Amino acid sequence: MEKILSTRIDEAVYHLITSLSVRMHTSKKAIIEESVKLLNRYYEEEHETDILAETSGVWNRNESPAETVAEIRSEFNLDLERNKL
C-alpha cells in the first residue's frame, strides 16, 4: 500500500531530486525511495542494527496463540452483543 508524504524541503534539494530523476530517467518518487533505502542500509551497517533483535519483544507473548485467539474472540463477541441492532 502506498502512502502520501508531504513535506517542505530546501529548494536546492528539490532541484537535485529533479536533476537526478531526469539524468536517471526515473521518477522523483523512485529517487526519494531509493535514497531512503540507501540511507537506512548505511545506518544499519554503521550501527550494526539488527531489526529482529530490536523488535523481538513485539511478538514474544506470555500466553499461547490459542489463548490469545480465545481472548480476542471473547472481546469480539462482547462487542457484537453490545452493538446488536
C-alpha positions, 0 to 999 in steps of 0.5 A: 500500500502506498502512502502520501508524504508531504513535506517542505524541503530546501529548494536546492534539494528539490532541484537535485531530486529533479536533476537526478530523476531526469539524468536517471530517467526515473521518477522523483518518487523512485529517487526519494525511495531509493535514497531512503533505502540507501540511507537506512542500509548505511545506518544499519551497517554503521550501527550494526542494527539488527531489526529482529533483535530490536523488535523481538519483544513485539511478538514474544507473548506470555500466553499461547496463540490459542489463548490469545485467539480465545481472548480476542474472540471473547472481546469480539463477541462482547462487542457484537452483543453490545452493538446488536441492532 
